[in-house]
Amino acid sequence: MTILDRLAETARERVQAAKKETPLTELRRQAEALPLGNFPFEAALGKPDLAFICECKKASPSKGLIAPDFPYLQIAQEYEQAGADAISVLTEPQWFLGQDRYLQEIAAAVSVPCLRKDFIVDEYMIYQAKRLGAAAVLLICTILPGNQLAEYLELCRSLGLSALVEIHDASEADTALQAGAGIVGVNNRNLKDFSVDTGNSRRLREQIPPEVRFVSESGVRTAADVERLREIRADAVLIGETLMRAPDKAAAFAQLRGR
């Protein structure tokens, strides 16, 4: 069993426990009662220059504890003030040490759209994301069969949520496009063994049509890395560990942006 398999399995266990507290029918009612919204996450990735999704995460399976001191609200507000176009918030509790309340509190405290970064394996988690204040969710191709991915994309649209569909290879790119993805994220980190190859985004870029937003995720550490993404006409980049480890996040962000 790979790390990704274990992440997906524990996500299913979390869903089963959550359903005992709040049944799906009640959670659906709560989510559907909220305003639909106008897909601000997708809009944020449509700017002329490269958009930046800055991530709040305390730990990861590959790096362990990244931020022992984790003032998540302060970090999110620093990102916003520095010019982040969107904020990604980890809610996976076991390996990333995330919590749902991090997302809920950050979404209420900033004006930029927030992405729920988790391992979504059940529609329940999409309704949760809506209730927590997310503007978008992450859907990972590797753990979602094509028909399920298409169903989840439709559910997101019905709730006014954007979906960042994460792929890692050419086959998954085809799956994402056939399912109707409007935003595709290429993960430069292989979630099965956590190796990183920043050339993955470059190789898969031409497979994604221009009308679909293209996001590069993971392994971006320098202004030169960012500039290479501009050269391949990426719409956005998601940056996590590099910013999380920086003592002065605004300065690190300014350096990464380059231009």
N, C-alpha and C positions, 0 to 999 in steps of 0.2 A: 504494500500500500504506500503510495507516494504521500508527500506532505499535503498536496492539494486534495487527495482523496480523504485524508484525515480531517482537513479543514471543512470539506463538504459534509462529512459524516457528523462532525460535531455541530455544524450548522443545523442539520436535520434534528439533532437531539435538542438543540435550543428552541427550535420551532415547536416541537412537541411539548416541551415544558411551558412555553409561552401560551400555547393554546389552552392549557389548563387554567391559566390565569385570566386570559381574555379570549373567548372563542372567536373563530374566524368570522362568524356572522356579525358579531359585535364590532370587531376591528374594522371590517369592511364598512359597516354603517358609519363609524366614526370617520374613516378616511374619505368616504364619498360625500360626507357632509361638509368637508372643507372646500374652500374656493378652488376652482380648477387651475388657475394660473395660466401664464402665457409662455411657458417653456423658456425661462430666463437662462438656464444653463446652456442650452443649444444656441441661444442668441449670443451669449458671452463668447462663444467659440467662433463667431462669425466676423470678428473684427478684421480690418485689413492686415494688421501685423500678427505675429504669433501670439496666441493667448496663453496665459499661465494659470495652471491649476496647482495650487500650493497645498501640501498635505499636512494634516495633523495626525501624527502617530507616535505612540509611546515606545513600541517595540515591533519586531518582525521575526519570523521564523529563521531567516537567514542571518540576521545581525544581532538577535537577542535584544536586550534592553538598550534603546537608543537615547531615551530622554528620562532619566530617573526623576528629575524635576519636570513636571508636565503641567504648566499653567496654560491649559488648552485655550481658554478664552482669550488670554493675553496674546498667545501665539496667533490665533485666528485674526484678532484685531490688528496685530502688527502686519500680517499678510495683507489685509484689506488696505491699510494705510499706505503700504508700500506699492500698491497697484495690482494685487492679484485679481484676476478676472473671475476666479471661482476657488472654492476651498473644498478639498477632499477630506473627509473625516472617517477614520477607521472605527468601526463598531464591533469588530470581531474580538471577543474577550479573552480567549485562551492563549493564542500565539502573538496577537498584536496588542493585547491588554487594552482593547477599546471598550467603550460602553455606549449604550444608546443615548444616555443623557449628554454625552459629549456633543453628539450631533444636535440634539434638541436645543441645548443651550447656545451652541455656536450659531445655529441657524437663526435663533432669536436675537443674537447680538450683532450680527453683521448684515450688510445690505447686499453683498454679492451672493450668488447662488451656491448651495452646498450639495456635494455629492456624497451619498451614502456608500462607503467603501466596505463591502462585506462579501460573503460568499453565498449569494442568493440561490437557494435550492427549492424554494416554496413560494407560492404567491403571497403567503402570509407576510413575508419579509418586505414585499413591495408595499403592501398596505401599511406596514409599520413605518417604512421610510416616509410615506406621505404624512402620516400622523406626527412623525418626529420633526417635520419641517424641511425635509430634503427637497431639492429641486430636481435631483437626478439620482439614479441608482446605477451600480455596476452589475452587468450581466456577463458572466464568464463563459465563453463558448465551450471550453473544455468540459465543464460540468453540467451543461444543459444540452440535451438533444435538440436537434433543429426544430422540431414541432413545438417543443416546450419553450424554446427561445422566442419563436414567433408569437406564441400565446402571451408570453410575458411582455413582449414589446407592445402588443395591443393593449394589455392591461395598463401599462405605463401611460400610453397615450390617452386612455380613457380617464386617467387620474390627473392628467396634466404634468406628468413627470417625463423628463428626458431619460434616455438610457444610453450609457456608454457601454458598448458591446466590445469586450476584450477578446482579442485573438492573439495567436502566437505563430501561426504558419499559414501557408497558402490555402490549405484545405479549410481551415477555420474562417479565413476571409470569405471564401465562397459561401460557407454556411451562414455567416453573419449577413451578407448581402442578400441571399435568398430569403432569409427570415424578415428582411425589411429594415435592417439597422440604418439609422440616420446619422449615428456617430460611431465610428470604429476606433478603438484604441489598440495599438500594437504594443504588447508587453515585451520589452527587451529582456526581461527576466523570465526564464523558463520555470513555470510554477511546479514542474515535476521534480526538478533537481536544483532549482534556484541559481543556475549559472546565468551570467549576464552577457548579452551580445548586442551592443548598441547599433550594430549594422542591420539588425532585424527590421527596424523601421524603414530604412533605406530600401531593403529588398522588397518589402511588401507595399511600398507607397504606390507604385504604378497599378497595383491591382484594385485600388480603391478609387471609384469615380469621383470627379470634382464636386459633385453635389452632396456627397457624403462627407461629413466632418472627419478629419483625420487627426488622431491624438497619439503622441509618442509617450510611452510610460516607462519609467525605471531606468537607472543607469546614467542619467544626465547629471553631470557634475561640474562642467565648466562652460564658460561663455562660448568656447569653440564648439562644444557639443550642441549648444543652442543654435549657433549660427548654421551648423550643418543641417539642422531641422528646418531652418528658414529656406535653405537652398533646395530642399526636396519638397517645399511648399506644404509643410505640415501646418495644420490649423492651430494646434495647441500642443503643449507639453505638460505632463504631470510630473512634478518634482517633490520628492518626499525626504529621503534621508539626508541629502545634501543640505537642505534648509533646516531640518530638525537638529542637525549637529552644529549648526552655526551659532555662536554666541550672539552675534548681531545679525538677526535674520533679515532686516531691511537692507543692510549693507551687502549681505550675501546675495540677496535677490537682485539688487541693483547691478551687481557685478555679473550675475548670470544673464540678465537681460541684454547686456552689451550695449545695444543701440540707445 
